[in-house]
Amino acid sequence: MSPRIISRLYLTPVGSDWMDEFERTVVSPISLPDIELPPGLEEEHEVRIWGTTEGPQKRDYFSKMEAGDPILFYSEGEFFASGRVGTTFEDASLGNAIWGSDNSSLIYTVSDYKPISITPNEIGDLLGYADGWNPQGFVHVSENAINSLLTEYSSIEEAFQDLRSGESTTGPSDPDPEPDDKDTENGADDGRIHTEIQWFLVQLGHQHGYDVHVALNDKNRTYDGEPLGESCLDELILPGFSDAVTKIIQYVDVIWLNGDAIVAMFEVESTTSIYSGILRMTDFVTRVPNFAVDMYIVAPESDEDRVRKEMTRPTFEAVLTPVEHSSLQFLIFESVRDTYETVERAGPLQEVF
């Protein structure tokens, strides 16, 4: 029998208030020993499982799901995970037993799970959506959008594999100068602060003799009239690493290098998803487990508890525990500013952070 041609793609937002549950039941397969399971799951010892709440449109999309259909999961401004539909079933009691929500009755298992890091701009461009598009609710991608995708790829499956490899041909488009965080009145200020901290990190790298790489989509952002990418590397070239591995981190906010060796990576998290920033860096070290690098999440002091909660998620601890020579650390904005001012007065430090 010839393999089924994939003709569907699903987009599934995960609200910030559901991320812990996603971590518990999708990122980490769960055991269901004390729950009465529907047909098709009785023999499963552990499963990755997710679902959506009841609604006429959702039910229509859900009814079209078939095993093997690709899914892209979205949260806080980024597609952060991917997988395929496994078994589907409707069971309000199971939704209540797993998540404490009997309204989460449209349930499916997730196979072939893989973390990713892709912007909405990239997916939107691929699907022919308008600039600034963000997914709203559980979506079965329309035929028109699939036709747009098929102008770039020969099939949905080819696109799905390419997106998961980090080698998609479209690439994230440059961000607008407006802030990413549209949910707060201070979004514009947050965007300026993000750029300011990036600029300090770039200068600190240069002051300590390092080559510096700025995220591809941030090179033309300016601080005090100076582009962030000025005097920085035009491209990230890492001899001995595949293009796929290199592309994982070319959107990390700031990277310091000593020759060809990465010394430190910094993700500034005033406006972007903390989860996706950590994911970019930890995904890199899983590909090169014998590589030593210091990784930093840089955020406001007021966000320290939230950042540390993300840093200690089981999925990241599981990645970093066997990587002896790499570290994931937290820095506050004020520490970056103070360090820059100290170096301006006294010169390079023996240890920057």
N, C-alpha and C positions, 0 to 999 in steps of 0.2 A: 504494500500500500504506500502511495506517495505521501510525503509529509503535508499536513494541512497548511495552506497559505494564510499567513496572518493578515487579517483585514481590519483589525480593531486596535485602538490604543486608548488607554484610560489614564486620566490625570486625577490624582487624589490629594487634595489639600489636607494637611494635618494641623489642626489648631494648636497654639502654644499650650493650651490647657489639656491637650491630649497627648503631648509628646512623651510624657512619662509612660503612658499606657502603650504607645507605639514602641517605645524602648523595651517594655516588658513583654509584649506579645508578638512583635515582628522582628526587631533587631535581635532579640534573644528568643529562640524557639521555646515554647512553653509545654509543660507536661499537663495533661488533662485527666489524671487518674480518677478523680472523684466526680467527674461530670458525665452525665449521660450523653453520649455522642451520637450525631445523626449518621445515617448510612454513608459509607465512604470514608469515615474517620475512625471506625472502631479499632482498626489495626495499627493506627498511628500512635507511636509512643511520644513523640514531640512534634509540634507543628508551629509554623509562623502563621498567625491568623489576624485578620483585620475585617472591617466591615463598614457599613454606612447606615445612617438612620433612615427611617421610613419616609417615603414621599413619592408621589406619582412619577415625577421625572426620573428620580433615582431608581425607582423600581424598573422603569423601562430600560435604563442603561444597564442595570444589574442583570436583567433577564437575558441580555445579549452576550454576557460574559461567557467565554469558553476557556477551557484549560489551555494554558500557553499564551494567552493574550498578554501583551506587555502592559505594565503599570509604571507610572512615574509619580513619586510622592513629593509633595511640595509643602514647605513651611517657612515662614518668616523671610520671604524674598528669595528663596532658592529651591530648586529641585535637589533634594538631598539623598534620595534613595530610589531604587528601582527593583522590580521583580516581575513575576509572572503570576497570572491567575492559576490557582490549583483547583480545589474543589469548591463549588458554590452551593449555598443552601440558605434557606430562610428559617430562622429559629430564634424567636424573641427570648425564650428561656435561656438559651446558650449565651446570647448577648448579655443578659443579666448576670449569668454565672461568671462570665469572664471579665466584663467591664463594669458591672453594676448598672447597666442601662438596657432595659428591655425594649427601648426604642431602637437600639442598634441591632436590628433583626436581619439585615441583609448582609450576610457574612461570606467571606471567602478565605481560603488559605493562600499563602504567598509562597511561591517556590522561586528558586534561582535569585535569591535576594542579593543585592549588591549596593553599597553606598556609592553615591555619585555627588558631583558638585557642579550644577549647571544653572545659569541664570535664566529667568523668565524671558529675557530678550532673545536668547538663543533659541529657546523652544518656540517663542512667538514668531520669530523670523521664519523658522522652518515651517510653521503651520500657516503662514500668511496672515497672522493677526496684526492688529494695529499697534503702533508704538505705545509703550506703557502698559501693555496687556499683563494682567495677572489672573491666574485661574481662580474662579469663584465656584466652590462646591465641586462635588463629584461629577466628572465630565467624561462622557464617551465622545472622543474627538470626531467631529463631523466629517462627512464625505468630502466636502469642499476643502477642509483643512488637510485631510489625507492627500488629496490631489496636489495641494501645494507642496507637501513633503515629498511626493513622488517626482517632483521636478528636480529634486536634489539627489534622490536615492532611487534605486530600482525596486525597493520594497520597504515596508514598515520594518521588517526584521533587520534588514541591513542598517537602517537608520538607528534602530534600537541598539544594535551591537556597537555601532560607531559612537553613539552618545555615551554608552557605558565604558567605552575604552578611553574616553577623554580625548579622542582625536577627531571630533566632528568638524566638518568642513566649513560650517558657517561661522563658528566662533562667536563668543559674546560680543554684542555691539557696544560701542563706547557709551558710558552712562551719560544721562543729561546732567547739566550742572546743578539741577535741583537736588535736594536731599532724597535719599532712598526711603527714609522713614516718614510716610505720609500720615501717620496716625497721631503725631504730636505737633503742637504749635511750634515747638522749638526745632523742628526738623532741619531748617536751613542752618541754624546755629550748630547743630550736631554735625552737619556736613562740613562746615568750615573747621570745626575742631578736629574732625577726622583727618582732614587734609593737613592741618597744622601739625598734628602728632606724626603723621607720615613724614612731613618735611624735617622735623627734628630727628627722626630716626635715620633719614637719608644723610643728614649732616653729620650725625654721630658716627655713622659708618665710614664716611669719607675722612673724618677727623682721626679715625683710628687705623687708617691705611687700607680699608677694605674696598673692594669693588662692590657696587650696590646695584640691585635690580629692583625696579618698582613695578607693581602689577600692571600688566599690559593696558588695562582699561583706565589706569590712573595717571599714565605718563604725562598727559597734557593738562592735568589739573594744575592750577597755579596757587602758590602761597607767596604773599608779599611780592607779587609780580614775577615770580620765578617758577617755571614749569617743574613739577616734581621729578620728571625724568631727565632734566638737564644734568650733564656730567655723569649720568648713570649708564649702565650697560644697555645697548640697543636690543639685545635678545639674550635669553638665558640658554647658555650652551654648557652642558655637563658631559664631558667625555666619559664614555663607559656606561652612560645611562641611555635607555631607549627614549624615543620621542614621546611615547605614551607616559613614561614616568616623569619626564621633564614637564610635560603639559599639565600635569596635576597641579604643579605649584607655580605656574607662570602668572596666576592671578592672586598669589599671596601678596599682601600689601607691600612689604619691604623684606628683601633678602640681603644679607651680608655674605660676601664670598672672599676667601683668601685664595686667589688664583682660581682653580677649578673646584675648590672645596667649599661647600656651604658651611658657614660658621653659625649663623643664626637666622631664624625666620620670625617675622612679626605680623600678626593679624590685629589690626586696630578695629575695635568693635563698638564704636559709638552709634553706628547706624545699621550695621549688617547683622546677619544671624550669627550668634556665637557658635551654635552647633556646626554650621557650615564652615566657619573659619577653622575650627579645630579639625573638622573632617578633612579639609584640604591637606593639612600638615600630617595628620596621622595616617591618611591614606598613602602619602608619600613614604613614610618610614616603614609601613608594612611591605612596600615593594622593595625596600633596600634595608633590611633589618640590621645589617652590620655597619650601617652608616651612622656616625655620631653627629648630632645636631641639636642645638638648643632652640626650642620653640617657645614663643611668647604670645599670650593673649593680652593685649593692651586695652584697658577700658577705664571708665571713670571709677573712682573709689566707691561711689554710691552703688555701683553695679557688682561689687566684689562678690557678694553672696551668690548672686545669680550666675556669675561667671564660674565660680568654683563649683557650683552644683553641676553645671554642664561639663566641666573638666573631669569630674569624678564619676560621670556616667559609666556604667559597666562596660559599654562597648569600647570606650576610649581606654579605660584601665586595662582591658583585656589586650588591646593593641600594644600599649606601652610597657606592660609588665615584662615581656620577654626582650624588649629592646633596651639593653643595659646602658648604652652609651648616649642615649638621647633623653631629653627632659622636656616636659611641658610646664611652663611657669606663668604666673600672673604678674603683670606690671600695671600700676596705676598711671594715669596721664601725668600727674604731678611729678612722679619719679622721673619720667622721660624729660619733662621740662627742666627740672632741677639738675639732672645729669648734663643736659646740654649747656646750661648756664655755667656749671662747674668747669666743664671742658673749655668753654670760651675763655674763662678766667685763668685756669691753671694748666691747660693743655691735656693731652691724652691721658687716660687712666689705665692702670694695670689691668683692671677688670671693669668693664663698662656697666654691666648689671649683675 
